Amino acid sequence: MIWLIGNKGMLGTELALLFEEKKIPYIGTDRELDITDPAALNAFAVQQAITWIVNCAAYTAVDKAEDDVDRCRLLNSAGPANIAAAARYIKARLIHISTDYVFNGTGNRPYREDDPACPIGVYGLTKREGEIKVFEHNDASYIIRSAWLYGKHGNNFVHTMLKLMEERDRVSVVNDQRGSPTWAGDLARTVLALITAADSKAVPYGIYHYTNEGNITWFDFAQEIYAQGRRLGRLTKDCAVTPCTSDEFPAKVKRPAYSVLDKTKIKTALGLEIPAWDLSLGKFLR
Ligand SMILES: NC(=O)c1ccc[n+]([C@@H]2O[C@H](COP(=O)([O-])OP(=O)(O)OC[C@H]3O[C@@H](n4cnc5c(N)ncnc54)[C@H](OP(=O)(O)O)[C@@H]3O)[C@@H](O)[C@H]2O)c1
């Protein structure tokens, strides 16, 4: 049995749909079982025959986190520690999700798993603390770092762009941040591929990077959303998409300028063929 924590979030929803489609036994929890309450987690864990825990719960509001440090740390650092401890208590293996925001984005080649983490905001800092705590509490853990996620559920860049492009004649999008858009559906399939592989052979515990293939700027992404949205009838009117710089969009926290992740490790471990970002966008929009 898989325990899916954060089953109502963007990634959690995709995982729940995938488990249901594949008829994989799982039990999902979200806010009603607070990850900051270790006793509640342990009490729940012992009632089920759980062999895997997948944690998708987190504090993900990157800007808000700057003024809400304690809550963000509780969810992104103490929460994963509690979950890892619960996993160890019931001898379950854990897959925890982390982020490209553990890097500062000043690199000029894709970040590898063993590159030093150096987060620049509260969200990235607390996610990094969470990674460390996961391994402190349970060696039998995998962490998958991903980036630029979008999916059916929740606020994300694709939904925002489709809405703005339908409402406005012009949208300006930053062209100085580079990364890899990643469909949460693809990440969900990768989580399942990891569980399946690790159930049948030794897959070393540790950190793995996963995004869709290719890297672009948010402006490039918006242009493709517009082109595909028009082609597929998701957008019903013309809209100009223009590039701008991050300085034109003042935000509480600086975003990494370069957050491309090296995926060699996960591709080798699981024999994965990773879909290109634009093909996955097309599947998502269809
Ligand atoms: N989104 C991205 O672009 C992105 C990129 C890279 C990595 N990630 C990582 O991927 C993972 C999944 O992200 P996501 O975008 O799917 O997150 P999400 O949509 O924000 O989902 C997180 C879920 O956790 C729930 N939650 C909040 N507090 C909780 C608590 N105390 N106990 C139990 N559940 C609680 C949330 O409920 P409420 O909605 O009611 O708060 C929500 O359903 C996270 O670890 C995130 O850091 C995300």
The ligand as a Gaussian input file, in Angstrom:
#p B3LYP/6-31G(d) Opt

LIG

0 1
 N        4.897000      23.866000      -8.180000
 C        6.122000      23.874000      -8.685000
 O        6.437000      24.556000      -9.695000
 C        7.180000      23.003000      -8.063000
 C        8.460000      22.989000      -8.650000
 C        9.427000      22.165000      -8.089000
 C        9.153000      21.386000      -6.987000
 N        7.912000      21.447000      -6.415000
 C        7.664000      20.597000      -5.235000
 O        6.727000      19.599000      -5.636000
 C        5.917000      19.222000      -4.518000
 C        4.450000      19.318000      -4.907000
 O        4.195000      20.657000      -5.294000
 P        2.728000      21.128000      -5.709000
 O        2.904000      22.322000      -6.578000
 O        1.935000      19.954000      -6.149000
 O        2.207000      21.648000      -4.273000
 P        0.731000      22.148000      -3.883000
 O       -0.154000      22.153000      -5.066000
 O        0.930000      23.420000      -3.112000
 O        0.235000      20.985000      -2.914000
 C        0.660000      20.862000      -1.596000
 C       -0.474000      20.205000      -0.817000
 O       -0.060000      20.081000       0.559000
 C       -1.182000      20.459000       1.357000
 N       -0.806000      20.879000       2.696000
 C       -0.526000      22.118000       3.144000
 N       -0.275000      22.113000       4.449000
 C       -0.402000      20.825000       4.866000
 C       -0.272000      20.184000       6.123000
 N        0.073000      20.879000       7.220000
 N       -0.457000      18.849000       6.186000
 C       -0.788000      18.144000       5.086000
 N       -0.923000      18.698000       3.868000
 C       -0.738000      20.035000       3.747000
 C       -1.760000      21.620000       0.567000
 O       -3.053000      21.991000       1.029000
 P       -3.528000      23.531000       0.796000
 O       -3.567000      23.747000      -0.681000
 O       -4.881000      23.549000       1.445000
 O       -2.524000      24.409000       1.462000
 C       -1.757000      21.032000      -0.827000
 O       -2.883000      20.225000      -1.070000
 C        6.328000      20.161000      -3.372000
 O        7.252000      19.496000      -2.557000
 C        7.011000      21.313000      -4.079000
 O        7.965000      21.925000      -3.236000
 C        6.905000      22.224000      -6.931000

